Amino acid sequence: MKRKKTALLAISLILAATQVVSAQFTTGLKAGLNISDVHFDIPLLNDEIEFRRGLNIGVFGRYFLNDRLDVQAELLYSQQGYRTTTPVTDVGGNILLGGYKSLAHYLNIPVLIKFYPVRRIYLEAGPQAEFCLGHAYSASGKEMEDALSDAGFEKNTADLSLTGGIGLCLGKGFSVNARYCHGLLKMPSGNTKYNNRVIQFSLACDLWSF
């Protein structure tokens, strides 16, 4: 009888442990809106910078540490950039453009610690690696690649950002969050450099738990 009870207890503990482990890792999808701009090294240039909107979409994996902490990694496609009315000149000082729009296509990989101070609400923070897949410039609806290339603009670069935000779990695997990403590396832009800045809003949905 003792052996049967011991066996049943062991089986119960194994099943319980399996359920806990299987619920520790969750994957899902997320998508939302970016509002981005940049901050130039030359203060006067920042007066002419305007926000531009873009898309963010991707997948995530979340590992459950305890009731208060999760670790979440994401793989995101992100549209970032800015608008400006600042003239673009070549090395001789000749005006090439009276202003332009910048759109960068990034592959972002954030790794975030998520802290739950109360049920359903979380704070998140961590580093984000950003890889520029392509960079397009336009003025008056026309592509201006040649002019900006002559001005010394770089197109494909990588960045590293610090990210922080807040989120709300809605239930049934859905959540919403807002975060701010600040680029730490100086991006080349003609005769100056800038830091990327992005405000990101997204809706996430859990798909599978392991």
C-alpha positions as CSV (number, residue, x, y, z in Angstrom):
1,M,0.0,0.0,0.0
2,K,2.9,2.3,0.9
3,R,4.5,1.6,-2.4
4,K,1.3,2.5,-4.3
5,K,0.9,5.7,-2.4
6,T,4.6,6.6,-3.0
7,A,4.2,5.8,-6.8
8,L,1.0,7.9,-7.1
9,L,2.7,10.8,-5.2
10,A,5.7,10.5,-7.5
11,I,3.6,10.5,-10.6
12,S,1.6,13.5,-9.3
13,L,4.7,15.4,-8.7
14,I,6.1,14.6,-12.1
15,L,2.9,15.7,-13.8
16,A,2.8,18.9,-11.8
17,A,6.4,19.7,-12.6
18,T,5.7,19.0,-16.3
19,Q,2.8,21.4,-16.3
20,V,4.9,24.1,-14.6
21,V,7.8,23.7,-17.1
22,S,5.4,23.6,-20.1
23,A,4.0,26.9,-19.0
24,Q,7.4,28.6,-18.6
25,F,7.9,29.6,-22.3
26,T,5.4,31.4,-24.5
27,T,5.6,32.6,-28.1
28,G,3.4,35.0,-30.0
29,L,2.9,37.8,-32.5
30,K,2.8,41.5,-32.1
31,A,2.2,44.6,-34.3
32,G,1.7,48.3,-34.0
33,L,2.6,51.9,-34.7
34,N,6.0,53.7,-34.5
35,I,6.4,57.5,-34.1
36,S,10.0,58.3,-34.7
37,D,12.5,61.1,-35.2
38,V,16.2,61.8,-34.7
39,H,18.4,64.1,-32.6
40,F,21.3,65.7,-34.5
41,D,24.6,66.7,-33.1
42,I,24.1,70.2,-34.5
43,P,21.3,71.8,-32.3
44,L,20.0,74.1,-35.0
45,L,19.1,71.1,-37.2
46,N,16.8,69.7,-34.6
47,D,14.5,72.8,-34.9
48,E,13.4,71.5,-38.4
49,I,12.9,67.8,-37.5
50,E,9.4,66.4,-37.5
51,F,8.0,63.0,-36.5
52,R,7.1,60.4,-39.0
53,R,4.8,57.4,-38.6
54,G,5.8,53.8,-39.4
55,L,4.9,50.1,-38.8
56,N,6.3,47.5,-36.4
57,I,5.5,43.8,-36.6
58,G,7.2,40.6,-35.5
59,V,7.3,37.7,-33.1
60,F,8.4,37.2,-29.5
61,G,9.3,34.6,-27.0
62,R,8.8,35.1,-23.3
63,Y,10.3,33.0,-20.5
64,F,8.5,33.0,-17.1
65,L,10.9,33.4,-14.2
66,N,8.5,33.9,-11.3
67,D,5.2,35.7,-10.5
68,R,7.0,39.1,-10.8
69,L,9.5,38.7,-13.6
70,D,9.7,37.6,-17.2
71,V,12.4,37.7,-19.9
72,Q,11.2,38.5,-23.4
73,A,13.1,38.5,-26.7
74,E,11.6,39.8,-29.9
75,L,12.4,39.8,-33.6
76,L,10.7,42.9,-35.2
77,Y,10.5,44.6,-38.5
78,S,10.4,48.4,-37.8
79,Q,9.9,51.4,-40.0
80,Q,11.8,54.4,-38.6
81,G,12.8,57.8,-39.8
82,Y,12.0,61.5,-39.8
83,R,11.0,64.6,-41.8
84,T,13.0,67.7,-42.1
85,T,13.0,71.1,-44.0
86,T,16.7,71.6,-43.5
87,P,18.5,72.1,-46.8
88,V,20.9,69.4,-47.9
89,T,24.2,70.6,-49.4
90,D,27.2,69.0,-51.0
91,V,30.8,69.5,-49.9
92,G,31.0,72.7,-51.9
93,G,28.0,74.2,-50.1
94,N,25.6,73.9,-53.0
95,I,22.0,73.2,-52.0
96,L,20.9,69.8,-53.3
97,L,17.5,69.6,-51.5
98,G,15.3,72.1,-49.7
99,G,14.2,69.3,-47.3
100,Y,13.4,65.6,-47.4
101,K,11.8,62.6,-45.7
102,S,13.8,59.6,-44.4
103,L,12.5,56.1,-44.1
104,A,14.7,53.3,-42.6
105,H,13.8,49.7,-42.6
106,Y,15.2,48.0,-39.4
107,L,15.4,44.5,-38.1
108,N,15.3,45.0,-34.3
109,I,16.1,42.4,-31.6
110,P,15.2,43.7,-28.1
111,V,15.8,41.6,-25.0
112,L,13.7,42.9,-22.1
113,I,13.2,42.2,-18.4
114,K,9.5,42.5,-17.6
115,F,8.5,43.4,-14.0
116,Y,4.9,43.1,-12.7
117,P,4.4,45.5,-9.8
118,V,0.7,44.6,-9.7
119,R,-1.5,42.0,-11.5
120,R,-1.9,42.6,-15.3
121,I,0.5,45.7,-15.4
122,Y,4.2,45.4,-16.2
123,L,7.2,47.6,-16.7
124,E,9.9,46.6,-19.2
125,A,13.5,47.6,-19.9
126,G,16.5,46.3,-21.8
127,P,18.9,46.6,-24.7
128,Q,17.9,46.4,-28.4
129,A,20.1,45.6,-31.4
130,E,19.0,47.3,-34.6
131,F,20.2,46.4,-38.1
132,C,19.3,48.7,-41.0
133,L,18.0,46.6,-44.0
134,G,17.6,49.6,-46.2
135,H,17.2,53.4,-46.2
136,A,15.1,55.5,-48.6
137,Y,15.0,59.3,-48.9
138,S,12.4,61.3,-50.8
139,A,11.5,64.9,-51.5
140,S,8.2,66.1,-53.0
141,G,7.3,62.5,-53.5
142,K,10.4,61.6,-55.5
143,E,13.4,59.4,-54.6
144,M,16.5,61.5,-54.0
145,E,19.1,58.8,-53.5
146,D,21.7,60.3,-55.8
147,A,21.6,63.8,-54.2
148,L,21.8,62.4,-50.7
149,S,24.6,60.0,-51.7
150,D,26.5,63.1,-53.0
151,A,26.0,64.7,-49.6
152,G,27.7,61.9,-47.8
153,F,24.6,60.1,-46.3
154,E,25.1,56.5,-45.2
155,K,22.3,54.1,-45.9
156,N,22.9,50.7,-44.2
157,T,24.1,50.9,-40.6
158,A,23.6,49.2,-37.2
159,D,22.5,50.7,-33.9
160,L,22.2,49.8,-30.3
161,S,19.3,51.2,-28.2
162,L,18.1,51.3,-24.7
163,T,14.4,50.5,-24.4
164,G,11.9,51.0,-21.6
165,G,8.1,50.9,-21.5
166,I,4.9,49.9,-19.8
167,G,2.2,47.3,-20.7
168,L,-1.2,46.0,-19.8
169,C,-2.4,42.4,-20.0
170,L,-5.9,42.4,-21.3
171,G,-6.6,38.7,-20.8
172,K,-7.0,35.7,-23.1
173,G,-3.3,36.1,-24.2
174,F,-3.7,39.7,-25.4
175,S,-1.7,42.7,-24.2
176,V,-0.9,46.3,-25.2
177,N,2.2,48.2,-24.5
178,A,4.0,51.5,-25.2
179,R,7.8,51.8,-25.1
180,Y,10.5,54.3,-25.9
181,C,13.8,53.4,-27.7
182,H,16.8,55.7,-27.6
183,G,19.7,55.0,-29.9
184,L,23.1,55.0,-28.3
185,L,25.3,55.0,-31.4
186,K,25.8,58.1,-33.7
187,M,24.4,57.5,-37.2
188,P,26.2,59.3,-40.0
189,S,24.2,61.9,-42.0
190,G,26.2,64.2,-44.3
191,N,28.5,66.4,-42.3
192,T,26.8,65.6,-39.0
193,K,25.5,62.6,-37.0
194,Y,22.3,61.8,-35.1
195,N,20.7,59.4,-32.6
196,N,17.6,57.5,-33.4
197,R,14.5,58.0,-31.2
198,V,11.3,55.9,-31.5
199,I,8.0,55.8,-29.5
200,Q,6.4,52.4,-30.1
201,F,2.8,51.2,-29.5
202,S,1.8,47.6,-30.1
203,L,-0.8,44.9,-29.6
204,A,0.6,41.4,-28.7
205,C,-1.1,38.0,-28.8
206,D,0.2,34.8,-27.1
207,L,0.0,31.8,-29.5
208,W,1.9,28.8,-28.0
209,S,3.1,27.8,-24.5
210,F,5.7,25.2,-23.9
